[in-house]
Amino acid sequence: MKKEVAISKINPLFLKGIAHRGLHNENFTENGLKAFQNAIDHHVAIEFDVHLTKDNELIVCHDEDLKRTTGKEGIIEDLTLKEIKDNYRLLDGGEVPTLKEVFDLNHEQVPMVIELKVFRKNYKALAKRCKEEFKLIKDKRNVLLISFDPRSLWPFKHDGFIRSLLVAKSDEYTWFFRRTVESVDLDYLLFSEKRVQRYIKKHFTNIWTIDDLEKLKKYAPLVDTVTYQYIDPKVVEKELSK
């Protein structure tokens, strides 16, 4: 899909920067409702990750293991939603949220980048469950779908969402599937490659994860938007508008 067409199909707020796992800091744990509320209060787009629990529910967390954000071991796909809610708390004291809880908090006040986290080849089940939950979305321009596994994005081809393939420096093979979706979401370490430079001229492109001002100044002029953390949202918006 051409850059101009893709941009016309998304909320313009995406182009002012995307808060990685919410606007988190030492007080608000990543991918928690407090971090998302902080982003909403600052009126910035949010990025977050969804996993499928043992009982087919959708939990928002980056890692498949809850240890890093809760301090307690536990593989999400091996636990039920009740087990997670009863036995785990984020480091900021909040609950590990479900996708619906994030939707209910946000009410599409700010647009959302939703990463589908495939684990143990569960891409079919994950996509099917997300399709059910995505019926709650009122305006599809408020959502970008991303994943490292293109198989989880393919079922949404005719659903009206812009889909973006995550491509990491460590897993460049996914680059070959870029034409099966509408855009790419690139590791900034790939930007020295000529094939990448050719692509971004004609296609909507996001870059991740920008975590300091030096990287922001270097890469913001090259792409349509950035996923960032630990930077003032106003600074990100200013650099992207240049």
N, C-alpha and C positions, 0 to 999 in steps of 0.2 A: 504494500500500500504506500502511495506517495505521501511524503511528509505533510503536505498541506491538508490532505484528506484526513489523515489520522488526527491532526491537531484540531480539525473542525469537529471531531467526534468526541472530544474530551472537555472536561471543565477547565477553563483557562487558568484556574488557580494551581493546577499541576505545574504550570510553566514558571511558577515562582519558587519552586523547590519543594521537596518531599521529605518530611521528618522521618528518619529511619527508626522503625519500631516505636513510633510516637516521639514526642519531644521529651526524652528521658534525661535524667541527670542523677546526681547523688541522692536526691530525695524521691524521685519517681522511677521505679523499675521499668525497664524496657518492656514493651508489649503489655503493659498494664493499663487499667482504666485511668489511673492518675496521670500517666504519661500522655494518654490520648486526650484527656481533658485539658492538659496543658497546651497541647497542639491546637485544640479547638479554641481555647481562649486566645491564642495568638493568631488564629485564622490561617493555619497552614495545613497543607495536605499531609496525610499520614500513610506510612507503609507498615504493614504487619504480616504475620505468617500464620497459616492455619494447618493444624494436624488433625487427623482422624483418630478418635479414641477407640478403645476396644469395643464399645457399644454403639459405634457409628455416630458419634457426636463430634462437633467441630470445636477444637480448643485453639486459642491464640497463644502461640509461643514460638520462638525461633528454633531452639534445639529440640530434638526428639526426647532428650533427657531433661528433666525438670531441675536437675541439680544446680546449675549455674544461677538460675533466677529465683530459686526457692531455698537452696541450701540442703535439699533432700533428694536422694536418688529416686528415679522413677521414669520409666519409658512411657511416654504418653500413649502409644499404640497398644501397650500391654495393660493399661488402666481404664476403668470405666470413668465416666464423667463424675459420678458420685464419689468414687474413690479419690479423684483429684480434688474435688470441692471440699471433701471432709478432712483430707490429710495434708494439703499443701497450701502454703501462702507465699506470695511474692515477698521479696526482701523489704519492700516498703509497706508490708502489712495487708496489701490488697489481695483479692482472690485472683487465681489464674482465670482470665475471662473466656467465655465462649464467644463465638463469632456473633451470635445474636445479641449478646450483651454489649459488644462493641457497636453493632448497628443501632441498638436502642439508645446508647449513650450519645452517639453522633447525630442520628437523625439526618444524615447527609448534610450536616452543616459545613463540613469540609470534605473534599474528595479523598478516596481511599485507594491505595495500591495494595492488592491482596496477593500474597505469595502462597501458592499451593505447594506444600511441603510433602513430597512423595517419600514414603518410607516402606521398605520391603516390597517394592513394586506394587503398591496399592493405588496406583494412579487412576484406575477405573473407578474404584469405590470412592476415592476422594473426590473426583470430578462429579460423580453422580450425586453425592451428598451435598456438595457445594451448589450444584444446580438447584437443588431443592431450597437451600437457604437463600440463594440469590434472588428468589422470587420476591423477597422483602425489599429489594432495591427499587426505588421509584424512578430514578433517572440514571440510566446506564452511562451517561457521560461522567458520572461521579466515581466510576470504578475503572481501574486498570488491573488486568489479571496478569501475573507474572509467575514464572517457574523455571527451574533449571531442567525440568523434564518436559519436553514438548508434548509428550503423550497425555499429560494432564490438562493441557491447553486446547488440544485439538477438538474435544467434545463441545467447546464453546464457539466454534467457528461461525455458527449462524445465530448466535444469541445476542449480538449487538454490542459486545464489549470489545475494546481494543486489548489485544493480547500481546504480551512482550516476553521474548525469550531471554532469560538470564544467561549470560555467557561469561564464564570466569577464565582467567589466565590459566588456571590449573586444569580446566576441562574445556579446551577450545573446540573439541569435536562437536559440541552443540551448535557451533556457528553454522554448520552445514544445514541446519534445520530452520535457518532464519526466514526463509521464504514461505514457510508453512504458517507463519503468524504475521501480525501487522507491524511489529517493531522489535527492537532489541533493547536490552537493559544491560549495559556493559561494565565490566570491571575496568576501572580507569587504567590499569596496567596494560591494556590492549591497545591504547590509543596511538601508539607509535607505529602500528602496522598499517601499511598502505591500503589493504583491503577494507579495514575499518574506516579509514579516512574517506574512502570512496563511498562507503555505505551511508555514513552520517550526513553527507551532502544532500541525499535524496529521501532519507527515511527518518521518521521520528525516533529520537534516541535519548535515552536516559543513561546516566552514569552513576555508579556506586563504588564504595561509600566514601563520600568526601567528608573528612573529619578535621580539616584545618584550613586556614585562610589561604595558605600558599597553594594548596591543591585546588581550592575553589577558584582563585584568580587564573590559574593555568588552564583549567578544563571547562569552566563555565562558558567561555566564548565559543567552544567547539560543539556544544550539544544544545538540545532543546530544554532540558531541565536536569536537575541533579538530586540524588538521594543523599542526605547529609545528616550528620550528628555532631553535637558539641560546638555548633556555630550558631550565632544569633540569627534567627530567621530574617530579620531586616537586612542583615549583611548579605545573606544569600540572595534575597530578592534584588538587592541593588546590583550585585555582580551579574545576575542573569539578565537584567534589563539593559546592560551596557551594549 
